[in-house]
Amino acid sequence: MNSESSAVPFRWLNVVILALAVFHSGGVPIIEFYYLTTALGALVVLRFFLRGTLPTTALLLYSAAIAGLLFAHFVLSDRTQNPKLYVLYLGYAVIALAIVLHYMHSADDVATDFRDALVFFMVWSFAGFLLQFPFSDRIGTYAKGDYEALTFANLFFYPRFAEAEVPFLHNVYRSQGLFWEPGIQQIYMNALLFVALYCRPSRWMAWGAIAAVLLTVSTAGYVVLLYVAGPWLIGVVRRRPAFAPLTIALAAVLVVAAMINWTEKVHGSGSRSAQARETDFRVGMELFREYPWAGIGLSRERMHDLSAMSYLQSQGGPLKPEEVEKFKGFTSSLVYLTCGLGLFGAVLFVVCFYRQQLLPEWPLYWLGMVMLCAVSEPILNTPLFLMFPVSGLTTLLMPRAVGLPAAQRALLDRG
């Protein structure tokens, strides 16, 4: 995984694949879900065909290991699971594995490609945010299935209501780029900030990512921003003490903005979302206590039913219509995976995520950032984020695999 990747042939295809993986993991539903998955898989196959880097034996061995883990979990967890869902997750994992194996067996640099893919979404979000001002009269409704948003030309998307929570953003739509909502946008912009600060440094990309996070006006986004930028800001103050007042002022602004947003979410117009998240967490912990070791399986429908029954038992009465709205499915990846995988599966997932070799710089800090984002959004069970535990799993299964490049073996030794 050489950082000098500018001369790598077909590098643009690497960026396209990772950009599509990002869009698959939280993008606006402008493309049918299964078409999107098929397109992602087809591009991965095309990449191997163009470069001839497909390690067939490794792909089959690791795929078999992942299939074995999923089958064991299917057998040991709650028996009312839908096997088709496990097949879908196996497909996600194989796509993630193929991407990982490509970077393991080539000179391409995943950090640079990932950064450039995220820059595309950053630029798109800036364009969408600015276009709302001259074309405010042309912004209309976009609806597909259960999803509703506002759009300009079906290319730029906005939340359904103008922002009124923060004084400097009255009657201005929050930035959400090409993603489902601003809360998803902030995850990828904070990821870009992490890569631009600690993996493949770029000052203008880092400041652009900070601006993109600020425009989401996301409580979680501001908290994650402080987490990601914290070591960098501390380093700036140590090198240049004169910047200490400015750094403290910036941190204070973010804290105040996050507190204002939090108050609005808990007591204001956003209270419904906060109540749903609180219900998800409380019921999720109840289910974890009932199914601690192997979990209740990965079926969201089954989890929905069990959470509703658990809530009924605690309340001693039927659910009211407004209470049913709280059970659309867990919004937290951590709660979903903890309940679904159980203790053994969750620990294995976290250990493998930590041992990933795609972004080996500051692996524990990267894990912390992703888990912090996963508290409020369902992101971990997607091909993009499965790349990281799959990468770590390869170091657990065959850390001395024959045929790996010397540079890759060195990385595995470091892991």
C-alpha positions in Angstrom: 0.0 0.0 0.0 2.5 2.6 -1.2 1.6 6.2 -0.6 3.1 7.1 -4.0 0.0 6.2 -6.1 -0.3 9.0 -8.5 1.3 7.0 -11.3 -0.7 3.8 -10.7 -2.7 2.8 -13.8 -6.5 3.0 -13.5 -6.2 4.7 -10.1 -9.4 6.6 -11.0 -11.3 3.3 -10.8 -10.1 2.9 -7.2 -11.5 6.2 -6.3 -14.8 5.5 -8.1 -15.1 2.2 -6.3 -14.6 3.7 -2.9 -16.9 6.7 -3.7 -19.6 4.2 -4.7 -19.0 2.3 -1.5 -19.4 5.5 0.5 -22.6 6.3 -1.4 -23.8 2.8 -0.8 -23.3 3.4 3.0 -25.8 6.2 3.5 -26.5 7.9 0.2 -29.8 9.4 -0.9 -31.9 6.5 -2.5 -31.8 7.8 -6.0 -30.7 4.3 -7.2 -32.3 1.0 -6.3 -30.4 -0.6 -3.5 -29.7 -3.9 -5.2 -28.7 -2.2 -8.4 -26.2 -0.2 -6.4 -24.8 -3.3 -4.7 -24.5 -5.0 -8.1 -22.7 -2.0 -9.6 -20.3 -1.9 -6.8 -19.5 -5.7 -7.1 -19.1 -5.3 -10.9 -16.6 -2.5 -10.6 -14.6 -4.5 -8.1 -14.5 -7.4 -10.6 -13.5 -5.0 -13.4 -10.7 -3.6 -11.3 -9.2 -7.1 -10.9 -9.7 -7.8 -14.6 -7.9 -4.6 -15.6 -5.0 -5.1 -13.2 -4.8 -8.9 -13.0 -4.3 -8.8 -9.3 -7.0 -11.2 -8.1 -5.5 -13.6 -5.5 -8.1 -16.4 -6.1 -6.9 -18.7 -3.4 -6.9 -16.0 -0.7 -10.3 -14.8 -1.8 -11.8 -18.3 -1.6 -10.1 -19.1 1.8 -11.1 -15.8 3.5 -14.6 -16.0 2.0 -15.1 -19.5 3.3 -13.9 -18.3 6.8 -16.4 -15.4 6.7 -19.2 -17.7 5.5 -18.3 -20.1 8.4 -18.6 -17.3 11.0 -21.9 -16.2 9.6 -23.3 -19.7 9.5 -22.1 -20.4 13.1 -23.9 -17.2 14.2 -27.0 -18.1 12.3 -27.1 -21.5 14.1 -26.3 -20.2 17.6 -28.5 -17.0 17.6 -32.2 -16.8 17.8 -33.6 -19.3 15.3 -36.2 -17.2 13.6 -33.7 -15.6 11.3 -34.1 -14.9 7.6 -31.2 -16.8 5.8 -31.5 -14.4 2.9 -30.2 -11.6 5.1 -27.2 -13.6 6.0 -26.5 -14.2 2.3 -26.8 -10.5 1.7 -24.3 -9.7 4.5 -22.0 -12.4 3.1 -22.1 -10.6 -0.2 -21.2 -7.3 1.5 -18.3 -9.0 3.2 -17.0 -10.6 0.0 -17.1 -7.2 -1.8 -15.3 -5.7 1.2 -12.8 -8.6 1.1 -12.1 -8.1 -2.6 -11.3 -4.5 -2.1 -9.0 -5.3 0.8 -7.2 -8.0 -1.1 -6.7 -5.6 -4.1 -4.8 -3.2 -1.8 -2.9 -6.0 -0.1 -1.6 -7.3 -3.4 -0.9 -4.0 -5.2 1.0 -0.8 -4.9 -2.2 1.3 -4.7 -2.7 3.4 -1.6 -6.1 3.0 0.0 -5.7 6.1 2.2 -5.1 8.4 -0.7 -7.9 6.9 -2.8 -10.3 7.1 0.2 -9.4 10.7 0.8 -9.9 11.7 -2.8 -13.3 9.9 -2.9 -14.4 11.8 0.2 -13.2 15.1 -1.4 -15.8 14.5 -4.2 -18.6 14.4 -1.7 -17.2 17.5 0.1 -17.2 19.5 -3.0 -20.6 18.3 -4.0 -22.0 19.4 -0.5 -20.5 22.8 -0.9 -22.1 23.2 -4.3 -25.5 22.1 -3.0 -25.3 24.4 0.0 -24.4 27.5 -2.1 -27.0 26.7 -4.8 -29.9 27.0 -2.4 -29.5 30.8 -2.3 -29.9 31.7 -6.0 -32.3 28.8 -6.7 -34.4 28.8 -3.6 -37.6 29.1 -5.6 -36.7 26.0 -7.6 -36.2 23.7 -4.7 -38.9 21.0 -4.6 -39.8 17.7 -2.9 -38.1 14.4 -3.5 -39.8 11.3 -2.3 -38.9 7.6 -2.8 -40.5 4.9 -0.7 -40.3 6.1 3.0 -37.7 8.7 2.2 -38.5 12.4 1.8 -36.3 15.3 1.3 -36.0 18.6 -0.7 -34.0 18.8 -3.9 -32.8 21.1 -6.6 -32.7 19.4 -10.0 -32.7 15.9 -8.3 -29.0 16.4 -7.9 -28.6 18.4 -4.7 -30.6 17.5 -1.5 -31.7 19.2 1.6 -33.6 18.4 4.8 -37.4 18.9 4.6 -37.3 22.0 6.9 -35.2 25.1 6.9 -32.7 25.3 9.8 -34.0 27.4 12.7 -32.0 25.9 15.6 -28.8 28.0 15.4 -29.0 31.8 15.2 -26.6 32.2 12.2 -28.5 29.7 10.1 -32.1 31.0 10.1 -34.0 29.9 7.1 -31.0 28.2 5.6 -31.0 24.5 4.8 -28.4 22.3 6.6 -25.8 20.7 4.3 -26.4 17.0 3.7 -24.7 16.6 0.3 -25.6 13.3 -1.4 -26.4 11.6 1.8 -29.6 10.5 3.6 -29.4 13.3 6.2 -26.9 15.8 7.6 -26.0 13.2 10.3 -24.6 10.9 7.7 -22.8 13.7 5.9 -20.9 14.7 9.0 -19.6 11.1 9.4 -17.8 11.1 6.1 -16.6 14.7 6.4 -15.1 13.8 9.8 -13.5 10.7 8.2 -12.0 13.0 5.6 -10.7 15.2 8.3 -9.1 12.2 10.0 -7.4 11.1 6.8 -6.3 14.6 5.9 -4.8 15.2 9.3 -3.2 11.9 10.3 -2.9 9.6 7.2 -2.3 11.6 4.1 -1.9 15.2 5.3 -3.5 18.0 3.3 -4.1 21.4 4.9 -6.7 22.6 2.4 -8.6 19.3 2.6 -8.6 19.4 6.4 -10.0 22.9 6.5 -12.5 22.0 3.9 -13.7 19.0 5.9 -14.0 21.2 9.0 -16.2 23.7 7.1 -18.3 20.8 5.7 -18.9 19.5 9.2 -19.9 22.9 10.5 -22.5 23.3 7.7 -24.3 20.1 8.7 -25.2 21.7 12.1 -25.1 18.2 13.5 -24.7 17.8 17.3 -22.9 14.5 16.8 -20.9 16.0 14.0 -19.6 18.8 16.3 -18.7 16.3 19.0 -16.9 14.0 16.6 -15.1 17.1 15.1 -13.7 18.0 18.5 -12.6 14.4 19.0 -10.9 14.1 15.6 -9.3 17.5 15.6 -8.3 17.4 19.3 -4.7 16.0 18.9 -4.1 18.3 15.9 -5.3 21.4 17.8 -3.2 20.4 20.9 -0.2 20.1 18.6 -0.8 23.5 17.0 -0.9 25.1 20.5 2.3 23.4 21.5 4.1 24.5 18.4 2.6 28.0 18.4 1.4 29.1 21.8 0.1 32.4 20.2 -2.7 30.3 18.6 -4.0 29.1 22.0 -6.7 31.8 22.3 -8.0 31.2 18.8 -8.0 27.4 19.4 -9.9 27.7 22.7 -12.4 30.1 21.1 -13.0 27.6 18.2 -13.5 24.8 20.7 -15.9 26.9 22.8 -18.0 27.8 19.7 -18.3 24.1 18.8 -19.3 23.2 22.4 -21.9 25.9 22.6 -23.4 25.0 19.2 -23.5 21.3 20.2 -25.2 22.2 23.5 -27.8 24.4 21.7 -28.5 21.6 19.3 -28.7 19.0 22.1 -31.2 21.2 24.0 -33.3 21.6 20.9 -33.3 17.8 20.3 -34.2 16.9 23.8 -36.8 19.6 24.6 -37.7 21.2 21.2 -38.8 20.2 17.8 -36.2 17.4 17.6 -37.4 15.7 20.7 -39.0 12.9 18.8 -35.7 11.8 17.3 -34.0 11.9 20.7 -36.8 9.9 22.3 -36.5 7.3 19.5 -32.8 7.0 20.1 -33.3 6.7 23.9 -35.9 4.0 23.3 -33.6 2.1 21.0 -30.8 2.1 23.5 -32.9 1.1 26.5 -34.7 -1.7 24.7 -31.5 -2.8 23.0 -29.8 -3.3 26.4 -32.8 -5.3 27.6 -32.5 -7.6 24.6 -28.8 -7.9 25.1 -29.4 -9.1 28.7 -31.9 -11.7 27.3 -29.6 -12.9 24.5 -26.1 -12.0 25.8 -23.8 -14.6 24.1 -24.8 -15.0 20.4 -27.4 -12.2 20.2 -30.8 -12.3 18.5 -29.5 -12.4 15.0 -29.1 -9.7 12.3 -32.7 -9.5 11.2 -33.9 -5.9 11.7 -37.5 -7.1 11.5 -37.0 -9.7 14.2 -35.2 -7.1 16.3 -38.2 -4.7 15.7 -40.7 -7.4 16.9 -38.6 -8.3 20.0 -38.1 -4.6 20.9 -41.8 -4.0 20.6 -42.7 -7.0 22.8 -40.1 -5.9 25.4 -41.5 -2.4 25.5 -45.0 -3.9 25.9 -43.9 -5.9 28.9 -42.3 -3.0 30.5 -45.4 -0.7 30.0 -48.0 -3.3 30.6 -50.3 -2.2 27.8 -50.6 -1.9 24.0 -48.5 0.4 22.0 -50.0 3.7 21.0 -49.7 4.8 17.3 -47.2 7.5 18.2 -45.2 4.9 20.2 -45.1 2.5 17.2 -43.2 5.2 15.3 -40.3 4.6 17.8 -39.8 1.1 16.5 -38.8 1.6 12.9 -35.5 -0.1 13.5 -32.4 0.7 15.6 -30.7 3.9 14.5 -27.5 3.0 16.4 -25.1 0.6 14.8 -23.6 -0.1 18.2 -26.9 -1.2 19.7 -27.9 -3.1 16.5 -24.6 -5.0 16.4 -24.4 -5.6 20.1 -28.0 -7.1 20.2 -27.6 -8.9 16.9 -24.1 -10.3 17.3 -24.0 -10.9 21.1 -21.0 -10.5 23.3 -18.7 -12.9 21.3 -19.5 -11.5 17.9 -19.3 -7.9 19.1 -15.9 -8.5 20.7 -14.6 -10.2 17.5 -15.9 -7.4 15.4 -14.2 -4.7 17.5 -10.9 -6.6 17.7 -10.8 -7.1 13.9 -11.7 -3.5 13.3 -8.8 -2.4 15.5 -6.4 -4.7 13.7 -7.2 -3.3 10.3 -4.3 -2.5 8.0 -6.1 -0.1 5.6 -5.5 3.0 7.8 -2.7 1.7 10.1 -1.9 5.2 11.4 -3.6 5.7 14.8 -5.8 2.6 14.5 -7.2 2.9 18.0 -8.2 6.6 17.4 -9.8 5.7 14.1 -11.7 2.9 15.8 -12.9 5.4 18.4 -14.1 7.9 15.8 -16.1 5.3 13.9 -17.7 3.9 17.1 -18.5 7.4 18.2 -20.3 7.9 14.8 -22.0 4.5 15.1 -23.7 5.6 18.3 -26.3 7.6 16.4 -26.3 6.2 12.9 -26.6 2.7 11.3 -23.4 2.5 9.3 -21.3 -0.5 10.4 -23.1 -3.2 8.4 -22.2 -1.8 5.0 -19.5 -2.8 2.5 -17.4 0.3 3.2 -17.1 -0.1 7.0 -17.0 -3.9 6.7 -13.7 -3.4 4.9 -12.0 -2.6 8.2 -12.9 -5.6 10.3 -12.4 -7.8 7.2 -8.9 -6.4 6.9 -8.3 -7.2 10.6 -9.7 -10.7 10.2 -7.1 -11.5 7.6 -4.4 -10.7 10.1 -6.0 -13.0 12.6 -6.6 -16.0 10.2 -3.4 -16.0 8.2 -0.9 -13.3 9.4 2.0 -15.1 7.6 0.1 -15.9 4.4 2.3 -17.2 1.6 2.5 -14.9 -1.4 1.8 -11.6 0.3 4.2 -8.8 -0.7 7.1 -8.1 1.7 5.7 -4.6 2.5 2.3 -6.1 3.4 3.9 -8.7 5.6 5.7 -5.9 7.4 2.4 -4.1 8.0 0.9 -7.3 9.4 3.9 -7.7 11.7 3.3 -4.2 13.0 -0.4 -5.0 13.6 
